[in-house]
Amino acid sequence: DIVRGKDLFLGHKQGKQHLEKRLESMFKNIQENNEKQLGELTTAQVREYWWNANRQQVWKAMTCSEDRLRGNAYFRATCGGSGNNARRALSQCRCGDGKKPGSNADQVPTYFDYVPQYLR
């Protein structure tokens, strides 16, 4: 949401302005370094382009990071060790489908960015 400019920032106004200024600077830098492909796009379009190109890696880093973010409590309980009880799956990114061990366990929930932030 922050990257896409759709975050419900509830902090102070100066913090939001500072964050937006830094993000805009980063995306302008990306645009300048990729002038051929991104030269005609607005900053908002560059943000969407970058997110679409990097979304899976960002979600993977947020949910599957070995040491930093994997154990966070942001995601609700989905499965447990046997797949039948609802606990957060700390040893995998997602629950498998039950047919093959580990099936889909490395996929990340990239659909969350389409759910409005206030509903997550």
Phi and psi restraints in degrees (range 20) as a CNS / XPLOR table:
assign (resid 1 and name C) (resid 2 and name N)
       (resid 2 and name CA) (resid 2 and name C) 1.0 -64.2 20.0 2
assign (resid 2 and name N) (resid 2 and name CA)
       (resid 2 and name C) (resid 3 and name N) 1.0 -46.7 20.0 2
assign (resid 2 and name C) (resid 3 and name N)
       (resid 3 and name CA) (resid 3 and name C) 1.0 -61.9 20.0 2
assign (resid 3 and name N) (resid 3 and name CA)
       (resid 3 and name C) (resid 4 and name N) 1.0 -40.9 20.0 2
assign (resid 3 and name C) (resid 4 and name N)
       (resid 4 and name CA) (resid 4 and name C) 1.0 -81.1 20.0 2
assign (resid 4 and name N) (resid 4 and name CA)
       (resid 4 and name C) (resid 5 and name N) 1.0 -6.2 20.0 2
assign (resid 4 and name C) (resid 5 and name N)
       (resid 5 and name CA) (resid 5 and name C) 1.0 78.3 20.0 2
assign (resid 5 and name N) (resid 5 and name CA)
       (resid 5 and name C) (resid 6 and name N) 1.0 23.4 20.0 2
assign (resid 5 and name C) (resid 6 and name N)
       (resid 6 and name CA) (resid 6 and name C) 1.0 -119.6 20.0 2
assign (resid 6 and name N) (resid 6 and name CA)
       (resid 6 and name C) (resid 7 and name N) 1.0 19.5 20.0 2
assign (resid 6 and name C) (resid 7 and name N)
       (resid 7 and name CA) (resid 7 and name C) 1.0 -75.3 20.0 2
assign (resid 7 and name N) (resid 7 and name CA)
       (resid 7 and name C) (resid 8 and name N) 1.0 139.3 20.0 2
assign (resid 7 and name C) (resid 8 and name N)
       (resid 8 and name CA) (resid 8 and name C) 1.0 -86.7 20.0 2
assign (resid 8 and name N) (resid 8 and name CA)
       (resid 8 and name C) (resid 9 and name N) 1.0 70.7 20.0 2
assign (resid 8 and name C) (resid 9 and name N)
       (resid 9 and name CA) (resid 9 and name C) 1.0 -67.0 20.0 2
assign (resid 9 and name N) (resid 9 and name CA)
       (resid 9 and name C) (resid 10 and name N) 1.0 118.6 20.0 2
assign (resid 9 and name C) (resid 10 and name N)
       (resid 10 and name CA) (resid 10 and name C) 1.0 -106.4 20.0 2
assign (resid 10 and name N) (resid 10 and name CA)
       (resid 10 and name C) (resid 11 and name N) 1.0 9.1 20.0 2
assign (resid 10 and name C) (resid 11 and name N)
       (resid 11 and name CA) (resid 11 and name C) 1.0 -78.9 20.0 2
assign (resid 11 and name N) (resid 11 and name CA)
       (resid 11 and name C) (resid 12 and name N) 1.0 -167.4 20.0 2
assign (resid 11 and name C) (resid 12 and name N)
       (resid 12 and name CA) (resid 12 and name C) 1.0 -76.5 20.0 2
assign (resid 12 and name N) (resid 12 and name CA)
       (resid 12 and name C) (resid 13 and name N) 1.0 156.3 20.0 2
assign (resid 12 and name C) (resid 13 and name N)
       (resid 13 and name CA) (resid 13 and name C) 1.0 -61.0 20.0 2
assign (resid 13 and name N) (resid 13 and name CA)
       (resid 13 and name C) (resid 14 and name N) 1.0 -39.2 20.0 2
assign (resid 13 and name C) (resid 14 and name N)
       (resid 14 and name CA) (resid 14 and name C) 1.0 -63.8 20.0 2
assign (resid 14 and name N) (resid 14 and name CA)
       (resid 14 and name C) (resid 15 and name N) 1.0 -38.8 20.0 2
assign (resid 14 and name C) (resid 15 and name N)
       (resid 15 and name CA) (resid 15 and name C) 1.0 -63.5 20.0 2
assign (resid 15 and name N) (resid 15 and name CA)
       (resid 15 and name C) (resid 16 and name N) 1.0 -41.9 20.0 2
assign (resid 15 and name C) (resid 16 and name N)
       (resid 16 and name CA) (resid 16 and name C) 1.0 -65.0 20.0 2
assign (resid 16 and name N) (resid 16 and name CA)
       (resid 16 and name C) (resid 17 and name N) 1.0 -43.9 20.0 2
assign (resid 16 and name C) (resid 17 and name N)
       (resid 17 and name CA) (resid 17 and name C) 1.0 -63.1 20.0 2
assign (resid 17 and name N) (resid 17 and name CA)
       (resid 17 and name C) (resid 18 and name N) 1.0 -41.3 20.0 2
assign (resid 17 and name C) (resid 18 and name N)
       (resid 18 and name CA) (resid 18 and name C) 1.0 -62.9 20.0 2
assign (resid 18 and name N) (resid 18 and name CA)
       (resid 18 and name C) (resid 19 and name N) 1.0 -44.9 20.0 2
assign (resid 18 and name C) (resid 19 and name N)
       (resid 19 and name CA) (resid 19 and name C) 1.0 -61.8 20.0 2
assign (resid 19 and name N) (resid 19 and name CA)
       (resid 19 and name C) (resid 20 and name N) 1.0 -46.5 20.0 2
assign (resid 19 and name C) (resid 20 and name N)
       (resid 20 and name CA) (resid 20 and name C) 1.0 -61.5 20.0 2
assign (resid 20 and name N) (resid 20 and name CA)
       (resid 20 and name C) (resid 21 and name N) 1.0 -40.9 20.0 2
assign (resid 20 and name C) (resid 21 and name N)
       (resid 21 and name CA) (resid 21 and name C) 1.0 -62.2 20.0 2
assign (resid 21 and name N) (resid 21 and name CA)
       (resid 21 and name C) (resid 22 and name N) 1.0 -43.9 20.0 2
assign (resid 21 and name C) (resid 22 and name N)
       (resid 22 and name CA) (resid 22 and name C) 1.0 -66.3 20.0 2
assign (resid 22 and name N) (resid 22 and name CA)
       (resid 22 and name C) (resid 23 and name N) 1.0 -43.1 20.0 2
assign (resid 22 and name C) (resid 23 and name N)
       (resid 23 and name CA) (resid 23 and name C) 1.0 -63.0 20.0 2
assign (resid 23 and name N) (resid 23 and name CA)
       (resid 23 and name C) (resid 24 and name N) 1.0 -43.8 20.0 2
assign (resid 23 and name C) (resid 24 and name N)
       (resid 24 and name CA) (resid 24 and name C) 1.0 -61.2 20.0 2
assign (resid 24 and name N) (resid 24 and name CA)
       (resid 24 and name C) (resid 25 and name N) 1.0 -40.5 20.0 2
assign (resid 24 and name C) (resid 25 and name N)
       (resid 25 and name CA) (resid 25 and name C) 1.0 -62.3 20.0 2
assign (resid 25 and name N) (resid 25 and name CA)
       (resid 25 and name C) (resid 26 and name N) 1.0 -43.0 20.0 2
assign (resid 25 and name C) (resid 26 and name N)
       (resid 26 and name CA) (resid 26 and name C) 1.0 -63.9 20.0 2
assign (resid 26 and name N) (resid 26 and name CA)
       (resid 26 and name C) (resid 27 and name N) 1.0 -43.9 20.0 2
assign (resid 26 and name C) (resid 27 and name N)
       (resid 27 and name CA) (resid 27 and name C) 1.0 -71.6 20.0 2
assign (resid 27 and name N) (resid 27 and name CA)
       (resid 27 and name C) (resid 28 and name N) 1.0 -31.2 20.0 2
assign (resid 27 and name C) (resid 28 and name N)
       (resid 28 and name CA) (resid 28 and name C) 1.0 -66.4 20.0 2
assign (resid 28 and name N) (resid 28 and name CA)
       (resid 28 and name C) (resid 29 and name N) 1.0 -38.5 20.0 2
assign (resid 28 and name C) (resid 29 and name N)
       (resid 29 and name CA) (resid 29 and name C) 1.0 -62.8 20.0 2
assign (resid 29 and name N) (resid 29 and name CA)
       (resid 29 and name C) (resid 30 and name N) 1.0 -43.9 20.0 2
assign (resid 29 and name C) (resid 30 and name N)
       (resid 30 and name CA) (resid 30 and name C) 1.0 -60.6 20.0 2
assign (resid 30 and name N) (resid 30 and name CA)
       (resid 30 and name C) (resid 31 and name N) 1.0 -43.3 20.0 2
assign (resid 30 and name C) (resid 31 and name N)
       (resid 31 and name CA) (resid 31 and name C) 1.0 -63.7 20.0 2
assign (resid 31 and name N) (resid 31 and name CA)
       (resid 31 and name C) (resid 32 and name N) 1.0 -43.1 20.0 2
assign (resid 31 and name C) (resid 32 and name N)
       (resid 32 and name CA) (resid 32 and name C) 1.0 -65.8 20.0 2
assign (resid 32 and name N) (resid 32 and name CA)
       (resid 32 and name C) (resid 33 and name N) 1.0 -37.3 20.0 2
assign (resid 32 and name C) (resid 33 and name N)
       (resid 33 and name CA) (resid 33 and name C) 1.0 -74.8 20.0 2
assign (resid 33 and name N) (resid 33 and name CA)
       (resid 33 and name C) (resid 34 and name N) 1.0 -14.3 20.0 2
assign (resid 33 and name C) (resid 34 and name N)
       (resid 34 and name CA) (resid 34 and name C) 1.0 -127.7 20.0 2
assign (resid 34 and name N) (resid 34 and name CA)
       (resid 34 and name C) (resid 35 and name N) 1.0 45.9 20.0 2
assign (resid 34 and name C) (resid 35 and name N)
       (resid 35 and name CA) (resid 35 and name C) 1.0 -54.2 20.0 2
assign (resid 35 and name N) (resid 35 and name CA)
       (resid 35 and name C) (resid 36 and name N) 1.0 -38.1 20.0 2
assign (resid 35 and name C) (resid 36 and name N)
       (resid 36 and name CA) (resid 36 and name C) 1.0 -60.2 20.0 2
assign (resid 36 and name N) (resid 36 and name CA)
       (resid 36 and name C) (resid 37 and name N) 1.0 -49.0 20.0 2
assign (resid 36 and name C) (resid 37 and name N)
       (resid 37 and name CA) (resid 37 and name C) 1.0 -85.1 20.0 2
assign (resid 37 and name N) (resid 37 and name CA)
       (resid 37 and name C) (resid 38 and name N) 1.0 -33.7 20.0 2
assign (resid 37 and name C) (resid 38 and name N)
       (resid 38 and name CA) (resid 38 and name C) 1.0 -113.0 20.0 2
assign (resid 38 and name N) (resid 38 and name CA)
       (resid 38 and name C) (resid 39 and name N) 1.0 2.1 20.0 2
assign (resid 38 and name C) (resid 39 and name N)
       (resid 39 and name CA) (resid 39 and name C) 1.0 -57.8 20.0 2
assign (resid 39 and name N) (resid 39 and name CA)
       (resid 39 and name C) (resid 40 and name N) 1.0 -33.6 20.0 2
assign (resid 39 and name C) (resid 40 and name N)
       (resid 40 and name CA) (resid 40 and name C) 1.0 -90.0 20.0 2
assign (resid 40 and name N) (resid 40 and name CA)
       (resid 40 and name C) (resid 41 and name N) 1.0 -5.9 20.0 2
assign (resid 40 and name C) (resid 41 and name N)
       (resid 41 and name CA) (resid 41 and name C) 1.0 -86.1 20.0 2
assign (resid 41 and name N) (resid 41 and name CA)
       (resid 41 and name C) (resid 42 and name N) 1.0 153.6 20.0 2
assign (resid 41 and name C) (resid 42 and name N)
       (resid 42 and name CA) (resid 42 and name C) 1.0 -78.9 20.0 2
assign (resid 42 and name N) (resid 42 and name CA)
       (resid 42 and name C) (resid 43 and name N) 1.0 168.3 20.0 2
assign (resid 42 and name C) (resid 43 and name N)
       (resid 43 and name CA) (resid 43 and name C) 1.0 -61.2 20.0 2
assign (resid 43 and name N) (resid 43 and name CA)
       (resid 43 and name C) (resid 44 and name N) 1.0 -39.2 20.0 2
assign (resid 43 and name C) (resid 44 and name N)
       (resid 44 and name CA) (resid 44 and name C) 1.0 -63.1 20.0 2
assign (resid 44 and name N) (resid 44 and name CA)
       (resid 44 and name C) (resid 45 and name N) 1.0 -39.6 20.0 2
assign (resid 44 and name C) (resid 45 and name N)
       (resid 45 and name CA) (resid 45 and name C) 1.0 -69.1 20.0 2
assign (resid 45 and name N) (resid 45 and name CA)
       (resid 45 and name C) (resid 46 and name N) 1.0 -35.5 20.0 2
assign (resid 45 and name C) (resid 46 and name N)
       (resid 46 and name CA) (resid 46 and name C) 1.0 -64.7 20.0 2
assign (resid 46 and name N) (resid 46 and name CA)
       (resid 46 and name C) (resid 47 and name N) 1.0 -39.7 20.0 2
assign (resid 46 and name C) (resid 47 and name N)
       (resid 47 and name CA) (resid 47 and name C) 1.0 -59.0 20.0 2
assign (resid 47 and name N) (resid 47 and name CA)
       (resid 47 and name C) (resid 48 and name N) 1.0 -48.4 20.0 2
assign (resid 47 and name C) (resid 48 and name N)
       (resid 48 and name CA) (resid 48 and name C) 1.0 -63.6 20.0 2
assign (resid 48 and name N) (resid 48 and name CA)
       (resid 48 and name C) (resid 49 and name N) 1.0 -41.9 20.0 2
assign (resid 48 and name C) (resid 49 and name N)
       (resid 49 and name CA) (resid 49 and name C) 1.0 -59.6 20.0 2
assign (resid 49 and name N) (resid 49 and name CA)
       (resid 49 and name C) (resid 50 and name N) 1.0 -48.1 20.0 2
assign (resid 49 and name C) (resid 50 and name N)
       (resid 50 and name CA) (resid 50 and name C) 1.0 -62.2 20.0 2
assign (resid 50 and name N) (resid 50 and name CA)
       (resid 50 and name C) (resid 51 and name N) 1.0 -44.6 20.0 2
assign (resid 50 and name C) (resid 51 and name N)
       (resid 51 and name CA) (resid 51 and name C) 1.0 -62.1 20.0 2
assign (resid 51 and name N) (resid 51 and name CA)
       (resid 51 and name C) (resid 52 and name N) 1.0 -45.0 20.0 2
assign (resid 51 and name C) (resid 52 and name N)
       (resid 52 and name CA) (resid 52 and name C) 1.0 -62.0 20.0 2
assign (resid 52 and name N) (resid 52 and name CA)
       (resid 52 and name C) (resid 53 and name N) 1.0 -35.6 20.0 2
assign (resid 52 and name C) (resid 53 and name N)
       (resid 53 and name CA) (resid 53 and name C) 1.0 -75.8 20.0 2
assign (resid 53 and name N) (resid 53 and name CA)
       (resid 53 and name C) (resid 54 and name N) 1.0 -27.7 20.0 2
assign (resid 53 and name C) (resid 54 and name N)
       (resid 54 and name CA) (resid 54 and name C) 1.0 -119.1 20.0 2
assign (resid 54 and name N) (resid 54 and name CA)
       (resid 54 and name C) (resid 55 and name N) 1.0 1.0 20.0 2
assign (resid 54 and name C) (resid 55 and name N)
       (resid 55 and name CA) (resid 55 and name C) 1.0 -53.5 20.0 2
assign (resid 55 and name N) (resid 55 and name CA)
       (resid 55 and name C) (resid 56 and name N) 1.0 -48.0 20.0 2
assign (resid 55 and name C) (resid 56 and name N)
       (resid 56 and name CA) (resid 56 and name C) 1.0 -62.9 20.0 2
assign (resid 56 and name N) (resid 56 and name CA)
       (resid 56 and name C) (resid 57 and name N) 1.0 -40.7 20.0 2
assign (resid 56 and name C) (resid 57 and name N)
       (resid 57 and name CA) (resid 57 and name C) 1.0 -68.9 20.0 2
assign (resid 57 and name N) (resid 57 and name CA)
       (resid 57 and name C) (resid 58 and name N) 1.0 -36.6 20.0 2
assign (resid 57 and name C) (resid 58 and name N)
       (resid 58 and name CA) (resid 58 and name C) 1.0 -65.1 20.0 2
assign (resid 58 and name N) (resid 58 and name CA)
       (resid 58 and name C) (resid 59 and name N) 1.0 -47.7 20.0 2
assign (resid 58 and name C) (resid 59 and name N)
       (resid 59 and name CA) (resid 59 and name C) 1.0 -62.8 20.0 2
assign (resid 59 and name N) (resid 59 and name CA)
       (resid 59 and name C) (resid 60 and name N) 1.0 -39.4 20.0 2
assign (resid 59 and name C) (resid 60 and name N)
       (resid 60 and name CA) (resid 60 and name C) 1.0 -62.2 20.0 2
assign (resid 60 and name N) (resid 60 and name CA)
       (resid 60 and name C) (resid 61 and name N) 1.0 -43.5 20.0 2
assign (resid 60 and name C) (resid 61 and name N)
       (resid 61 and name CA) (resid 61 and name C) 1.0 -64.0 20.0 2
assign (resid 61 and name N) (resid 61 and name CA)
       (resid 61 and name C) (resid 62 and name N) 1.0 -38.2 20.0 2
assign (resid 61 and name C) (resid 62 and name N)
       (resid 62 and name CA) (resid 62 and name C) 1.0 -72.0 20.0 2
assign (resid 62 and name N) (resid 62 and name CA)
       (resid 62 and name C) (resid 63 and name N) 1.0 -34.6 20.0 2
assign (resid 62 and name C) (resid 63 and name N)
       (resid 63 and name CA) (resid 63 and name C) 1.0 -105.4 20.0 2
assign (resid 63 and name N) (resid 63 and name CA)
       (resid 63 and name C) (resid 64 and name N) 1.0 -21.4 20.0 2
assign (resid 63 and name C) (resid 64 and name N)
       (resid 64 and name CA) (resid 64 and name C) 1.0 -119.1 20.0 2
assign (resid 64 and name N) (resid 64 and name CA)
       (resid 64 and name C) (resid 65 and name N) 1.0 3.7 20.0 2
assign (resid 64 and name C) (resid 65 and name N)
       (resid 65 and name CA) (resid 65 and name C) 1.0 -56.2 20.0 2
assign (resid 65 and name N) (resid 65 and name CA)
       (resid 65 and name C) (resid 66 and name N) 1.0 129.8 20.0 2
assign (resid 65 and name C) (resid 66 and name N)
       (resid 66 and name CA) (resid 66 and name C) 1.0 -60.3 20.0 2
assign (resid 66 and name N) (resid 66 and name CA)
       (resid 66 and name C) (resid 67 and name N) 1.0 -41.6 20.0 2
assign (resid 66 and name C) (resid 67 and name N)
       (resid 67 and name CA) (resid 67 and name C) 1.0 -121.6 20.0 2
assign (resid 67 and name N) (resid 67 and name CA)
       (resid 67 and name C) (resid 68 and name N) 1.0 -15.6 20.0 2
assign (resid 67 and name C) (resid 68 and name N)
       (resid 68 and name CA) (resid 68 and name C) 1.0 -105.6 20.0 2
assign (resid 68 and name N) (resid 68 and name CA)
       (resid 68 and name C) (resid 69 and name N) 1.0 -54.7 20.0 2
assign (resid 68 and name C) (resid 69 and name N)
       (resid 69 and name CA) (resid 69 and name C) 1.0 -114.9 20.0 2
assign (resid 69 and name N) (resid 69 and name CA)
       (resid 69 and name C) (resid 70 and name N) 1.0 -10.1 20.0 2
assign (resid 69 and name C) (resid 70 and name N)
       (resid 70 and name CA) (resid 70 and name C) 1.0 -58.3 20.0 2
assign (resid 70 and name N) (resid 70 and name CA)
       (resid 70 and name C) (resid 71 and name N) 1.0 -38.2 20.0 2
assign (resid 70 and name C) (resid 71 and name N)
       (resid 71 and name CA) (resid 71 and name C) 1.0 -88.3 20.0 2
assign (resid 71 and name N) (resid 71 and name CA)
       (resid 71 and name C) (resid 72 and name N) 1.0 13.3 20.0 2
assign (resid 71 and name C) (resid 72 and name N)
       (resid 72 and name CA) (resid 72 and name C) 1.0 -69.7 20.0 2
assign (resid 72 and name N) (resid 72 and name CA)
       (resid 72 and name C) (resid 73 and name N) 1.0 164.3 20.0 2
assign (resid 72 and name C) (resid 73 and name N)
       (resid 73 and name CA) (resid 73 and name C) 1.0 -101.5 20.0 2
assign (resid 73 and name N) (resid 73 and name CA)
       (resid 73 and name C) (resid 74 and name N) 1.0 19.3 20.0 2
assign (resid 73 and name C) (resid 74 and name N)
       (resid 74 and name CA) (resid 74 and name C) 1.0 -67.6 20.0 2
assign (resid 74 and name N) (resid 74 and name CA)
       (resid 74 and name C) (resid 75 and name N) 1.0 -37.8 20.0 2
assign (resid 74 and name C) (resid 75 and name N)
       (resid 75 and name CA) (resid 75 and name C) 1.0 -92.6 20.0 2
assign (resid 75 and name N) (resid 75 and name CA)
       (resid 75 and name C) (resid 76 and name N) 1.0 141.5 20.0 2
assign (resid 75 and name C) (resid 76 and name N)
       (resid 76 and name CA) (resid 76 and name C) 1.0 -74.8 20.0 2
assign (resid 76 and name N) (resid 76 and name CA)
       (resid 76 and name C) (resid 77 and name N) 1.0 166.0 20.0 2
assign (resid 76 and name C) (resid 77 and name N)
       (resid 77 and name CA) (resid 77 and name C) 1.0 -62.0 20.0 2
assign (resid 77 and name N) (resid 77 and name CA)
       (resid 77 and name C) (resid 78 and name N) 1.0 135.4 20.0 2
assign (resid 77 and name C) (resid 78 and name N)
       (resid 78 and name CA) (resid 78 and name C) 1.0 -125.9 20.0 2
assign (resid 78 and name N) (resid 78 and name CA)
       (resid 78 and name C) (resid 79 and name N) 1.0 -38.3 20.0 2
assign (resid 78 and name C) (resid 79 and name N)
       (resid 79 and name CA) (resid 79 and name C) 1.0 -164.0 20.0 2
assign (resid 79 and name N) (resid 79 and name CA)
       (resid 79 and name C) (resid 80 and name N) 1.0 171.3 20.0 2
assign (resid 79 and name C) (resid 80 and name N)
       (resid 80 and name CA) (resid 80 and name C) 1.0 -125.4 20.0 2
assign (resid 80 and name N) (resid 80 and name CA)
       (resid 80 and name C) (resid 81 and name N) 1.0 -162.0 20.0 2
assign (resid 80 and name C) (resid 81 and name N)
       (resid 81 and name CA) (resid 81 and name C) 1.0 -59.8 20.0 2
assign (resid 81 and name N) (resid 81 and name CA)
       (resid 81 and name C) (resid 82 and name N) 1.0 -40.0 20.0 2
assign (resid 81 and name C) (resid 82 and name N)
       (resid 82 and name CA) (resid 82 and name C) 1.0 -92.6 20.0 2
assign (resid 82 and name N) (resid 82 and name CA)
       (resid 82 and name C) (resid 83 and name N) 1.0 -9.3 20.0 2
assign (resid 82 and name C) (resid 83 and name N)
       (resid 83 and name CA) (resid 83 and name C) 1.0 88.3 20.0 2
assign (resid 83 and name N) (resid 83 and name CA)
       (resid 83 and name C) (resid 84 and name N) 1.0 -4.8 20.0 2
assign (resid 83 and name C) (resid 84 and name N)
       (resid 84 and name CA) (resid 84 and name C) 1.0 -105.0 20.0 2
assign (resid 84 and name N) (resid 84 and name CA)
       (resid 84 and name C) (resid 85 and name N) 1.0 -18.6 20.0 2
assign (resid 84 and name C) (resid 85 and name N)
       (resid 85 and name CA) (resid 85 and name C) 1.0 -109.7 20.0 2
assign (resid 85 and name N) (resid 85 and name CA)
       (resid 85 and name C) (resid 86 and name N) 1.0 145.3 20.0 2
assign (resid 85 and name C) (resid 86 and name N)
       (resid 86 and name CA) (resid 86 and name C) 1.0 -86.4 20.0 2
assign (resid 86 and name N) (resid 86 and name CA)
       (resid 86 and name C) (resid 87 and name N) 1.0 100.6 20.0 2
assign (resid 86 and name C) (resid 87 and name N)
       (resid 87 and name CA) (resid 87 and name C) 1.0 -137.0 20.0 2
assign (resid 87 and name N) (resid 87 and name CA)
       (resid 87 and name C) (resid 88 and name N) 1.0 161.5 20.0 2
assign (resid 87 and name C) (resid 88 and name N)
       (resid 88 and name CA) (resid 88 and name C) 1.0 -68.6 20.0 2
assign (resid 88 and name N) (resid 88 and name CA)
       (resid 88 and name C) (resid 89 and name N) 1.0 134.5 20.0 2
assign (resid 88 and name C) (resid 89 and name N)
       (resid 89 and name CA) (resid 89 and name C) 1.0 -84.6 20.0 2
assign (resid 89 and name N) (resid 89 and name CA)
       (resid 89 and name C) (resid 90 and name N) 1.0 90.0 20.0 2
assign (resid 89 and name C) (resid 90 and name N)
       (resid 90 and name CA) (resid 90 and name C) 1.0 -75.2 20.0 2
assign (resid 90 and name N) (resid 90 and name CA)
       (resid 90 and name C) (resid 91 and name N) 1.0 -19.9 20.0 2
assign (resid 90 and name C) (resid 91 and name N)
       (resid 91 and name CA) (resid 91 and name C) 1.0 -94.3 20.0 2
assign (resid 91 and name N) (resid 91 and name CA)
       (resid 91 and name C) (resid 92 and name N) 1.0 -0.9 20.0 2
assign (resid 91 and name C) (resid 92 and name N)
       (resid 92 and name CA) (resid 92 and name C) 1.0 -149.6 20.0 2
assign (resid 92 and name N) (resid 92 and name CA)
       (resid 92 and name C) (resid 93 and name N) 1.0 162.1 20.0 2
assign (resid 92 and name C) (resid 93 and name N)
       (resid 93 and name CA) (resid 93 and name C) 1.0 -75.4 20.0 2
assign (resid 93 and name N) (resid 93 and name CA)
       (resid 93 and name C) (resid 94 and name N) 1.0 -36.0 20.0 2
assign (resid 93 and name C) (resid 94 and name N)
       (resid 94 and name CA) (resid 94 and name C) 1.0 -146.3 20.0 2
assign (resid 94 and name N) (resid 94 and name CA)
       (resid 94 and name C) (resid 95 and name N) 1.0 165.2 20.0 2
assign (resid 94 and name C) (resid 95 and name N)
       (resid 95 and name CA) (resid 95 and name C) 1.0 -79.2 20.0 2
assign (resid 95 and name N) (resid 95 and name CA)
       (resid 95 and name C) (resid 96 and name N) 1.0 146.3 20.0 2
assign (resid 95 and name C) (resid 96 and name N)
       (resid 96 and name CA) (resid 96 and name C) 1.0 -78.6 20.0 2
assign (resid 96 and name N) (resid 96 and name CA)
       (resid 96 and name C) (resid 97 and name N) 1.0 176.3 20.0 2
assign (resid 96 and name C) (resid 97 and name N)
       (resid 97 and name CA) (resid 97 and name C) 1.0 -86.9 20.0 2
assign (resid 97 and name N) (resid 97 and name CA)
       (resid 97 and name C) (resid 98 and name N) 1.0 -1.8 20.0 2
assign (resid 97 and name C) (resid 98 and name N)
       (resid 98 and name CA) (resid 98 and name C) 1.0 87.1 20.0 2
assign (resid 98 and name N) (resid 98 and name CA)
       (resid 98 and name C) (resid 99 and name N) 1.0 -13.1 20.0 2
assign (resid 98 and name C) (resid 99 and name N)
       (resid 99 and name CA) (resid 99 and name C) 1.0 -84.4 20.0 2
assign (resid 99 and name N) (resid 99 and name CA)
       (resid 99 and name C) (resid 100 and name N) 1.0 -45.0 20.0 2
assign (resid 99 and name C) (resid 100 and name N)
       (resid 100 and name CA) (resid 100 and name C) 1.0 -123.6 20.0 2
assign (resid 100 and name N) (resid 100 and name CA)
       (resid 100 and name C) (resid 101 and name N) 1.0 134.6 20.0 2
assign (resid 100 and name C) (resid 101 and name N)
       (resid 101 and name CA) (resid 101 and name C) 1.0 -56.9 20.0 2
assign (resid 101 and name N) (resid 101 and name CA)
       (resid 101 and name C) (resid 102 and name N) 1.0 129.6 20.0 2
assign (resid 101 and name C) (resid 102 and name N)
       (resid 102 and name CA) (resid 102 and name C) 1.0 78.6 20.0 2
assign (resid 102 and name N) (resid 102 and name CA)
       (resid 102 and name C) (resid 103 and name N) 1.0 0.3 20.0 2
assign (resid 102 and name C) (resid 103 and name N)
       (resid 103 and name CA) (resid 103 and name C) 1.0 -61.6 20.0 2
assign (resid 103 and name N) (resid 103 and name CA)
       (resid 103 and name C) (resid 104 and name N) 1.0 128.7 20.0 2
assign (resid 103 and name C) (resid 104 and name N)
       (resid 104 and name CA) (resid 104 and name C) 1.0 65.6 20.0 2
assign (resid 104 and name N) (resid 104 and name CA)
       (resid 104 and name C) (resid 105 and name N) 1.0 3.4 20.0 2
assign (resid 104 and name C) (resid 105 and name N)
       (resid 105 and name CA) (resid 105 and name C) 1.0 -69.8 20.0 2
assign (resid 105 and name N) (resid 105 and name CA)
       (resid 105 and name C) (resid 106 and name N) 1.0 -16.1 20.0 2
assign (resid 105 and name C) (resid 106 and name N)
       (resid 106 and name CA) (resid 106 and name C) 1.0 -100.2 20.0 2
assign (resid 106 and name N) (resid 106 and name CA)
       (resid 106 and name C) (resid 107 and name N) 1.0 0.8 20.0 2
assign (resid 106 and name C) (resid 107 and name N)
       (resid 107 and name CA) (resid 107 and name C) 1.0 -82.6 20.0 2
assign (resid 107 and name N) (resid 107 and name CA)
       (resid 107 and name C) (resid 108 and name N) 1.0 152.3 20.0 2
assign (resid 107 and name C) (resid 108 and name N)
       (resid 108 and name CA) (resid 108 and name C) 1.0 -116.1 20.0 2
assign (resid 108 and name N) (resid 108 and name CA)
       (resid 108 and name C) (resid 109 and name N) 1.0 151.1 20.0 2
assign (resid 108 and name C) (resid 109 and name N)
       (resid 109 and name CA) (resid 109 and name C) 1.0 -79.1 20.0 2
assign (resid 109 and name N) (resid 109 and name CA)
       (resid 109 and name C) (resid 110 and name N) 1.0 76.0 20.0 2
assign (resid 109 and name C) (resid 110 and name N)
       (resid 110 and name CA) (resid 110 and name C) 1.0 -73.0 20.0 2
assign (resid 110 and name N) (resid 110 and name CA)
       (resid 110 and name C) (resid 111 and name N) 1.0 -6.9 20.0 2
assign (resid 110 and name C) (resid 111 and name N)
       (resid 111 and name CA) (resid 111 and name C) 1.0 -77.0 20.0 2
assign (resid 111 and name N) (resid 111 and name CA)
       (resid 111 and name C) (resid 112 and name N) 1.0 -13.5 20.0 2
assign (resid 111 and name C) (resid 112 and name N)
       (resid 112 and name CA) (resid 112 and name C) 1.0 -58.8 20.0 2
assign (resid 112 and name N) (resid 112 and name CA)
       (resid 112 and name C) (resid 113 and name N) 1.0 -30.2 20.0 2
assign (resid 112 and name C) (resid 113 and name N)
       (resid 113 and name CA) (resid 113 and name C) 1.0 -71.3 20.0 2
assign (resid 113 and name N) (resid 113 and name CA)
       (resid 113 and name C) (resid 114 and name N) 1.0 -9.9 20.0 2
assign (resid 113 and name C) (resid 114 and name N)
       (resid 114 and name CA) (resid 114 and name C) 1.0 -95.9 20.0 2
assign (resid 114 and name N) (resid 114 and name CA)
       (resid 114 and name C) (resid 115 and name N) 1.0 -10.4 20.0 2
assign (resid 114 and name C) (resid 115 and name N)
       (resid 115 and name CA) (resid 115 and name C) 1.0 -85.4 20.0 2
assign (resid 115 and name N) (resid 115 and name CA)
       (resid 115 and name C) (resid 116 and name N) 1.0 128.4 20.0 2
assign (resid 115 and name C) (resid 116 and name N)
       (resid 116 and name CA) (resid 116 and name C) 1.0 -54.0 20.0 2
assign (resid 116 and name N) (resid 116 and name CA)
       (resid 116 and name C) (resid 117 and name N) 1.0 140.6 20.0 2
assign (resid 116 and name C) (resid 117 and name N)
       (resid 117 and name CA) (resid 117 and name C) 1.0 -57.3 20.0 2
assign (resid 117 and name N) (resid 117 and name CA)
       (resid 117 and name C) (resid 118 and name N) 1.0 -37.9 20.0 2
assign (resid 117 and name C) (resid 118 and name N)
       (resid 118 and name CA) (resid 118 and name C) 1.0 -69.6 20.0 2
assign (resid 118 and name N) (resid 118 and name CA)
       (resid 118 and name C) (resid 119 and name N) 1.0 -12.5 20.0 2
assign (resid 118 and name C) (resid 119 and name N)
       (resid 119 and name CA) (resid 119 and name C) 1.0 -96.7 20.0 2
assign (resid 119 and name N) (resid 119 and name CA)
       (resid 119 and name C) (resid 120 and name N) 1.0 -6.6 20.0 2
